[in-house]
Amino acid sequence: MTTVTARLNATLSQYHQKDGKYRNPARMRRGGLLKSLGIALRFLFAKPANTVPGKPLPVHALSAEQLFEADDNSLFRLGHSTLLLKLGGQFWLTDPVFSERASPVQWAGPQRFHAPPIAIADLPPIHGVILSHDHYDHLDKAAVLALAERTTHFVAPLGVGDTLVSWGVPAGKVHQLDWWQSKHLDGVKLVATPAQHFSGRGMFDGNSTLWSSWVIETAHTRIFFSGDSGYFKGFKEIGDMYGPFDLTMIETGAYDPQWPDVHMQPEESLQAHVDLRGKVLLPIHNGTFDLAMHAWHEPFERIVALARERALPIATPAIGKALSLTEPEAAEHWWLHAK
């Protein structure tokens, strides 16, 4: 454990850490071995065919030149929860995953539906990488190592930064935050806010690092990035403290009634957006990996229909397509072409 993490842990609020393990504010329902085994068997032997697209997805290829020419305060979905933000001329990445599989090995595990719209080698210099937690579909070791030399800052929850340093990322680039702590980096304010989830990359390191959502604030815009989370009262607390948000980027995918505490159904994602006092919702954590039993396109269709029922603005840009953070375009039904 680094000195930085040791010092932060010394003042860590006890309600979300106990005996070296992090925990959620709300009590989690225990699944048990039989439930876990049942879920694994469903994944192995009862997977519906429509959890994977039957046709190639439309992807808008990107180049560094296009990104430099793009308007400030714009966003590009690169896949799943990986978003490239252009804020005041600086580029920021959330949860960068560029590998073929979200897995500890590249010969097995969830495989991408589409290639990233731009390779890491072609990206412009990245001012900061924002990490929500250490699961393989959010923390890609190969991507982190490839980004290390071209990235100025890595901002992560407690313990995740130690993982980066152990991989070889220079410690001076790494900033670790507890919930409700903030960091100002060259005109961008970042606040690590609570989420209801869990962590771990192996069999024996469960909840040894923290997970978080993020408030991203500049002089011109305020954004919320959910990372992964079940629905909980913390969204209302974050909205009361830091809202309203110009854009909320909220997990809407990889949900199932069997794991309600750690991922949200679309109805809950929309309610989280309302709790946060968001102006426009961008549903993320979808369209790239097969991580649940629902049809791959279902999250888009359900959340768009729900937003329409409540007359709430929603943005669903195709992978690689630019989205303005100040004037987001309405929902684009790009997934219909790949059903």
C-alpha positions in Angstrom: 0.0 0.0 0.0 1.4 3.4 -0.9 1.9 6.2 1.6 -0.9 8.2 -0.1 -3.4 5.5 0.3 -2.4 4.7 3.9 -2.9 8.4 4.8 -6.3 8.5 3.1 -7.4 5.3 4.7 -6.5 6.7 8.2 -9.3 9.3 7.8 -11.7 7.1 5.8 -15.3 7.3 6.9 -15.9 4.0 8.7 -19.4 3.5 7.2 -17.9 2.3 4.0 -14.7 0.5 5.1 -14.3 -2.3 7.6 -11.5 -4.7 8.2 -9.7 -3.6 5.1 -12.8 -4.1 2.9 -15.0 -1.4 1.4 -18.7 -1.7 1.6 -21.8 0.1 0.4 -23.9 2.5 2.5 -27.0 0.3 2.0 -27.0 -3.4 3.1 -26.5 -5.7 0.1 -28.5 -8.9 -0.3 -26.2 -11.9 -0.2 -26.4 -14.2 -3.2 -24.8 -17.3 -1.8 -23.0 -20.1 -3.6 -26.1 -21.8 -5.1 -27.3 -18.5 -6.6 -23.9 -17.8 -8.1 -23.7 -21.3 -9.5 -27.2 -20.9 -11.0 -26.2 -17.6 -12.7 -23.1 -19.3 -14.1 -25.1 -22.2 -15.5 -27.6 -19.8 -17.1 -24.7 -18.0 -18.8 -23.2 -21.3 -20.0 -26.3 -23.2 -21.2 -29.3 -20.8 -21.4 -27.9 -17.8 -23.2 -30.4 -16.3 -25.7 -29.0 -15.8 -29.2 -30.0 -12.1 -29.2 -27.5 -11.1 -26.5 -25.0 -10.5 -29.4 -25.8 -8.4 -32.5 -26.6 -10.4 -35.7 -25.1 -7.7 -37.9 -22.1 -5.3 -37.7 -22.8 -2.3 -35.6 -22.5 1.2 -37.2 -19.2 2.7 -36.0 -18.0 6.2 -36.9 -14.2 6.0 -37.4 -12.3 8.8 -35.7 -8.9 10.4 -36.3 -6.8 12.7 -34.1 -7.3 15.4 -36.7 -11.1 15.1 -36.3 -10.8 15.3 -32.6 -8.6 18.4 -32.6 -11.1 20.1 -34.9 -14.1 19.1 -32.8 -15.8 21.7 -30.7 -14.7 22.2 -27.2 -17.2 20.7 -24.7 -18.0 17.6 -26.9 -18.1 13.9 -26.3 -17.4 10.7 -28.2 -18.7 7.3 -27.2 -15.9 4.8 -27.8 -17.8 1.8 -26.5 -19.3 0.5 -23.2 -18.4 3.0 -20.5 -15.4 4.4 -22.4 -16.1 8.0 -23.3 -13.7 10.6 -24.7 -14.5 14.1 -23.4 -13.1 17.3 -24.9 -13.2 19.9 -22.2 -11.7 23.3 -22.8 -9.3 21.9 -25.5 -8.2 19.1 -23.2 -9.1 15.4 -23.7 -10.3 13.1 -20.9 -11.1 9.4 -21.0 -13.5 7.5 -18.7 -12.9 3.8 -18.0 -10.8 3.2 -21.1 -11.3 -0.4 -22.4 -9.7 -1.0 -25.8 -8.9 -4.8 -25.6 -10.8 -7.4 -27.6 -12.2 -9.0 -24.4 -13.3 -7.7 -21.0 -11.5 -10.5 -19.3 -8.3 -11.4 -17.4 -7.3 -13.4 -20.5 -7.7 -12.5 -24.2 -8.6 -16.1 -25.3 -11.9 -16.2 -23.3 -14.5 -13.9 -21.8 -16.9 -11.3 -23.2 -15.8 -10.2 -26.7 -16.4 -6.8 -28.2 -19.3 -6.3 -30.6 -17.3 -3.7 -32.5 -13.8 -2.3 -32.7 -13.0 1.0 -31.0 -13.6 3.9 -33.4 -10.0 5.0 -32.8 -6.9 3.1 -31.7 -5.0 4.3 -28.6 -1.9 5.0 -30.8 -4.0 7.5 -32.8 -5.5 9.4 -29.9 -4.4 12.9 -29.1 -2.5 13.5 -25.8 -4.9 12.7 -23.0 -5.0 15.1 -20.1 -6.7 12.8 -17.7 -8.1 9.3 -17.3 -11.0 8.9 -14.9 -11.6 5.5 -13.5 -14.7 4.3 -11.6 -13.6 0.8 -10.3 -11.4 -2.1 -11.1 -13.6 -4.6 -12.9 -12.3 -5.8 -16.3 -14.9 -4.1 -18.4 -13.8 -0.8 -16.8 -10.1 -1.2 -16.0 -8.2 -2.6 -19.0 -4.5 -3.2 -18.0 -3.3 -3.2 -21.6 -5.1 0.1 -22.3 -3.7 1.7 -19.1 -0.2 0.8 -20.0 -0.6 2.0 -23.6 -2.0 5.3 -22.3 0.5 5.8 -19.5 3.1 7.8 -21.5 0.5 9.9 -23.3 -1.6 10.8 -20.3 -0.9 13.5 -17.7 -3.2 12.4 -14.9 -5.0 9.2 -13.7 -7.8 9.9 -11.3 -9.2 6.9 -9.4 -11.0 5.7 -6.2 -8.9 4.6 -3.3 -6.8 1.5 -4.0 -7.4 1.5 -7.7 -4.5 4.0 -8.1 -2.2 1.6 -6.2 -3.1 -1.0 -8.9 -2.0 1.4 -11.6 1.3 2.2 -9.8 1.9 -1.6 -9.4 1.5 -1.9 -13.2 4.1 0.7 -13.8 2.2 4.0 -14.1 4.3 6.8 -12.6 3.0 7.5 -9.1 3.2 11.2 -9.7 0.5 10.9 -12.3 -1.9 9.1 -10.0 -4.5 10.8 -7.8 -6.7 8.7 -5.5 -9.9 10.0 -3.9 -12.3 8.8 -1.3 -16.0 9.5 -1.7 -16.8 13.2 -1.5 -13.2 14.2 -2.0 -12.4 16.5 -4.9 -9.4 17.4 -7.1 -8.9 20.4 -9.3 -6.7 19.7 -12.4 -6.2 22.6 -14.8 -9.7 24.0 -15.0 -11.5 20.7 -14.3 -13.0 19.9 -10.9 -13.4 16.1 -10.2 -15.4 14.8 -7.3 -15.5 11.1 -6.4 -19.1 10.4 -5.4 -20.7 7.3 -3.9 -21.9 4.4 -6.0 -23.5 1.1 -5.0 -21.4 -1.7 -6.4 -18.4 -3.8 -5.6 -14.8 -4.4 -6.7 -12.2 -7.2 -7.4 -10.2 -8.7 -10.2 -9.6 -12.1 -8.8 -10.9 -14.7 -6.4 -9.4 -13.2 -3.2 -9.3 -9.4 -3.6 -13.1 -8.7 -3.4 -13.9 -5.1 -2.2 -10.2 -4.4 -1.4 -10.5 -1.2 -3.6 -13.1 1.5 -3.7 -15.7 2.1 -6.4 -17.2 5.5 -7.2 -19.2 7.7 -9.5 -17.8 11.1 -10.6 -18.8 14.7 -10.9 -16.9 16.4 -13.7 -17.2 20.2 -13.6 -15.7 23.0 -15.7 -16.5 26.7 -16.0 -18.9 25.8 -18.8 -20.5 22.5 -18.1 -21.3 20.0 -15.3 -21.4 16.2 -16.1 -22.1 13.1 -14.0 -20.5 9.8 -14.8 -22.1 6.9 -12.9 -19.5 4.1 -13.4 -21.4 1.0 -12.2 -24.1 1.2 -9.6 -27.4 -0.2 -8.3 -30.1 2.3 -7.6 -29.7 4.0 -4.2 -30.5 7.2 -2.3 -27.0 8.5 -3.0 -28.1 9.8 -6.4 -30.5 12.2 -4.7 -27.7 13.3 -2.4 -25.3 13.9 -5.2 -28.0 15.8 -7.2 -28.8 18.0 -4.1 -25.1 18.8 -3.6 -23.8 19.1 -7.1 -26.7 19.3 -9.5 -28.2 20.3 -11.8 -26.1 18.5 -14.5 -26.0 19.4 -18.1 -25.5 15.7 -19.0 -25.7 12.5 -16.9 -23.8 9.5 -18.3 -25.6 6.7 -16.5 -25.2 2.9 -16.6 -28.1 1.3 -18.6 -27.1 -2.3 -19.4 -25.9 -5.6 -18.1 -28.9 -5.7 -15.7 -30.8 -8.7 -14.4 -33.4 -9.3 -11.6 -30.8 -11.6 -10.0 -28.3 -8.8 -9.3 -30.5 -5.8 -8.5 -28.1 -4.3 -5.9 -25.2 -3.6 -8.3 -26.8 -2.7 -11.7 -29.9 -0.7 -12.5 -32.9 -1.6 -14.6 -33.7 1.1 -17.2 -36.5 2.4 -15.0 -34.0 2.9 -12.2 -31.4 4.5 -14.5 -34.0 7.1 -15.5 -35.0 7.7 -11.9 -31.3 8.2 -11.0 -31.1 10.8 -13.8 -34.1 12.6 -12.3 -32.6 12.4 -8.8 -29.4 13.9 -10.1 -31.4 16.8 -11.6 -29.9 16.0 -15.0 -31.0 17.9 -18.1 -30.0 15.3 -20.7 -29.4 11.6 -20.1 -26.8 9.6 -22.0 -27.2 5.8 -21.3 -23.9 4.0 -21.2 -22.5 0.5 -20.2 -24.2 -1.0 -23.3 -23.7 -1.9 -26.9 -20.2 -3.3 -26.7 -20.0 -6.5 -24.5 -22.4 -9.4 -23.7 -22.6 -9.2 -19.9 -26.2 -10.3 -19.2 -29.2 -12.3 -20.4 -31.1 -9.4 -22.1 -31.0 -8.7 -25.8 -28.1 -6.5 -26.7 -30.4 -3.7 -28.0 -32.9 -3.9 -25.2 -31.3 -1.2 -22.9 -31.5 1.4 -25.7 -35.2 0.6 -26.5 -36.3 0.5 -22.9 -34.6 3.7 -21.8 -35.6 5.7 -24.9 -39.3 4.6 -24.5 -39.2 5.5 -20.8 -37.7 8.9 -21.4 -40.3 9.6 -24.1 -43.1 8.7 -21.7 -41.9 11.3 -19.3 -40.8 13.8 -21.9 -37.2 13.8 -20.7 -34.4 14.6 -23.2 -32.1 11.6 -24.0 -29.1 11.3 -26.2 -28.0 8.0 -27.8 -25.2 8.8 -30.2 -23.7 6.1 -32.4 -20.3 4.8 -31.5 -17.7 7.4 -32.5 -20.2 10.1 -33.3 -19.7 13.5 -31.7 -22.1 14.8 -29.1 -22.2 18.4 -27.9 -22.2 18.7 -24.1 -24.0 22.0 -24.2 -26.6 21.2 -26.9 -26.9 17.4 -27.2 -28.9 16.0 -30.1 -32.0 13.9 -29.5 -32.1 10.2 -29.4 -30.7 8.5 -32.6 -32.0 4.9 -33.1 -28.8 3.6 -34.7 -29.1 0.1 -33.1 -32.2 -0.6 -35.3 -29.8 -1.1 -38.3 -28.0 -4.0 -36.5 -30.9 -6.0 -35.0 
